[in-house]
Amino acid sequence: MTTQDVIAQYDRYVMNTYVRSPLVLVKGKGSRVWDLDGHEYLDLFPGWGVSGIGHCHPWVMKALRGQSTKLIHVSNNYYHVLQWRLAKTLIDMSFDGKAFFANSGAEVVEAAIKLGRRWGRTGGSPRYEIVVMDQSFHGRTMGALSATGQVKYQEGFEPLLPGFTCVPFNDLEAVRRAVTPKTVAILLEPLQGEGGVQVASESFLRGIRQLADQHRLLVIYDEIQTGMGRTGKLFAYQHSGVEPDIMVLAKTLGGGFPIGAMVAKRHVADALTPGTHASTFGGNPLACACALAVFEVIEKQRLLERVLHLGDVLLERLTAFRARCPLVREVRGRGFMIGIELSIDGQPIVDACRARRLLINCTQGNVLRLLPAMTITRAQLDRALAILEEVLMQHAAQGGATA
Ligand SMILES: Cc1ncc(COP(=O)(O)O)c(C=O)c1O
């Protein structure tokens, strides 16, 4: 079977909801993936950020194989030992509370919206409004989509879920103005990913926390992309130390296996009682075993230190490159979550990198996004940057069209 054959079968049988590159992947290991023809690629955007500890990490594979021979699924009408272990690990590593498990990012955003609304019915008249941020991204289900601050994803799916007020990111006064007697929560990514790799300022996070405490609001952090070490701390909010009341996680959490988690402070979590929320697959033994293996890898392989150190190297090198390359407007991000804003459309750069066997992403039309695996070697990172810089310099020399 050739790449063209596979694409033809997709065209015939798979719904056309994604913009796909003509690449059929068959194998992955660490930061490398292989296509149908045996070509090897360096992957600096592994699985949309899911393979944060690299493709097929041996410890995750071991957990997956071991657990799959014992018990794959248990209905949440019963107990199993891995779900509480994972919940405890999450709580030990973040803040005192309780966890709920689902299978994806959007699902735990939904769970957070529902929890916020339930909690908003405690102590006084019901509150349900949530302040959200421009350029945010929270997922494609109707609640998560309604919370997303990007009209392009919402068009054609109206009417949206009511109760979301969108304000500019990093604008505390705008958040303050948006709070009404019906507001129950403020939802944000501590570092926006899909929105163009935009870092929330520490003063913004502190201001939001104060505002929330003043008005008895919940702070909800969407750490689906930033969580599990991507920014050099286990959770991105830990850079500022400003705690949320609810945090949602997915992507890297399962090391490639689908899992989403919501962690909420104890008094908030208790607003959900038996029968009020559920997920058939959520927190099954296989998913929990994988997630526990991911925590072990991050700790024992000291990946946070690696990301902090190599992230600085990456940012410094790209910032120096910016001075040489007229196409680069800005380099920003934290740890292994880097955005390179270009003055041209980013897609031709992504395509040219792929032709050179390097996989990267572009968001918002002109922001190249790098989310390397935390296990990437220094040599792989250097090689990837060399390719990227060369491709950008070539486009600059050809007088790349301005975005
Ligand atoms: C910050 C953020 N929230 C939510 C989501 C949605 O996650 P999922 O695609 O697993 O539903 C994403 C996905 O990219 C994300 O980056």
The ligand as an ORCA input file, in Angstrom:
! r2SCAN-3c Opt
* xyz 0 1
  C      -5.728     24.005     26.035
  C      -6.583     22.951     25.418
  N      -7.776     22.672     25.961
  C      -8.577     21.726     25.451
  C      -8.212     20.995     24.336
  C      -9.125     19.930     23.785
  O      -8.594     18.676     24.030
  P      -9.135     17.386     23.222
  O      -8.778     17.575     21.793
  O      -8.431     16.232     23.878
  O     -10.601     17.330     23.435
  C      -6.976     21.261     23.736
  C      -6.561     20.530     22.516
  O      -5.707     20.928     21.780
  C      -6.148     22.253     24.291
  O      -4.944     22.546     23.750
*
